[in-house]
């Protein structure tokens, strides 16, 4: 799938330098960055959901521990 992204000039230059250092194309570098971002956000959301489940399931225990 093709998507056009407009980058500020400074970010474009930093991306270009990073891609060169890592011997990748700018496109491959962007794909890696987006994959890492999406993975991190998904992980955080899952941790939040699990914490909410634990808090709901163990609400009485947590209340007694707080006393």
Residue pairs with C-beta under 8 A, 6 or more apart in sequence:
5 30
7 15
15 26
15 29
15 30
16 26
18 29
19 25
19 26
19 28
19 29
22 29
24 32
55 62
